[in-house]
Amino acid sequence: MSVSERIRRDTKTAMKERDKTRVAALRMIGAALKNGEIEAGRQLEEREEQTILRRQLKQREESATAFRKAGREERAASEAAEAEIVRSYLPEPLSQEKLEEIVDRAVAETGATGMKDMGAVMGRAMELSGGRAEGRELSALARKRLQ
């Protein structure tokens, strides 16, 4: 079952349970996935769905941070709750050790020797992670390794 199908099913369940917060979050996620399908002109692959979900997660986390800075704790809590709902549809993140292994392997496979090779290392590391790692985490590890 694809993520889109799970979200549609879970939206119906949340509607029956009258869980307004979850329904709103799931509808927003569903709309983002549907927009991705429309842009692609076809059914999305799992990796593409994960990319969209990660983008949604990042938006929610950034919004929660902005609301906290503005002193609007209620809105920040709402955004954080939505972020958790999005996170529940993403695969389990990789451990720190596994991320380091991926970066080391990417450096070895690309023959990288310095920061000028950062793009090649990141491209290979993202491939190796199979969409289960945040780009910024891999980037920080790769930068540390290449310097």
N, C-alpha and C positions, 0 to 999 in steps of 0.2 A: 504494500500500500504506500503510495507516494505521500509526501508531506502535505500536499494540497488536499488530497482526499482525507487524510487524518484531520486536518483543520476544519474541513467542511463537516465531517462527522462530529467533531468535538464542539463545533459551533451549535449544531442542533441540540446536542446534549446540554450545553450550557444554557441554551434558550429554554429548554424544558425545566431546568433547575432554577431558572430566573436569576442567573448569575450575571448581572449587568456588566460588571467590570470585565469579566472573562469574555463575554459576548462581544463587547466593544473591541477588545484587544484582538480577538480572533478574526473579527471582520476586517480590521485594519491589516492584519497579516495576510488574510485571504485576498484582499484587494491588491496588495503589493505583489503577491504571487501572480494574480490574474493579469495585472499590468505587465509583468515580465513575460507572460505567455503571449500577450498581444504584441508586445515589442518584438519578440522572437518569431512570432507567426507560427508557433508550434508548441507542443507540450514541452515543458521544461524538464531537463535532466536533473537528477538528484543534486549534483554539484552546483548547478545554477540556482536551484531552490535554496541551497545552503548559503550561497553568496547573498541572495536577497534577504534571507533571515538574519545573516550577520549584519547586513546594512541596517535592517530594522532595529536590531539589538543595539548597535552603536548609536543610532539616533535616540533611542529611549534613554540610554545611559548618559549621553551628552545633555539631553533635556533635563534629566533628573539633577545633574550637576548644576546646570544653569539655574534651575528653580531654587535649589538649595542656596546658591550664592545670592539670589534675589530675596531670600527669606520667605519663600513660598513653600513651606514644608509639606503642605497637603498635596499640592501638585507634584512635588518631587516624589512623594510616596506613591502616587498614582503612576507616574512614569516608571518608577522602580518596579512596581508590581507588574506592569506591562512587559518590562524587560525580562522578568522572571518567566512569564508565560512564553515569550519568544524563545528564551534559552531552553525551555523544556522540549522544543522541537529540533534543537541542534544536537549533533552527536557529542558524546562525552569528550571534553578537551583532552589533549595529550599531556602527559606528565612532563616536568621540566627535563628529566633525563632523556626522555624520548625526543623532545624538541632539540636538545643538544646533539643527539645522535643524527637527527635529520640534517641539521646545519653542517655537522662534520662531514656527513656523506655527500651533501650538495657541494661543499668546498672541494672535496676530493674528486668528485665526478666532473666538475667544471674546470678543475685545474687552477682555481683562483689563487692569486698571490697577493692581492691588495684590494683596497677600496674601489679601484676602477672596475673590478669584477663583481661588484655588489649586485648589479641587476641580474646577471647570469645565475649567481648563487641564490638569490631570492626566487627567481623563476623556478629553479629546480627544487628548492626547499618547499615551495608552495605545492608543487606537483607531488613530492614525496609525502607531504602531510595529508594528502587526500581531502583537503578542505576541513580538517579537524584542528587547525591551528590558526591563531590570529596573526595577521601579517606583521603587526607591530612587535609581537613577541619574537617572531623569527628574525625580523629586521634587527632588533636589538642584539640578539645572539650572533647574527651574522656580522654585524658591525664590530662587535667585540672580538670575534674570531679573526677578522680580516685586518684589524689594526695592528 
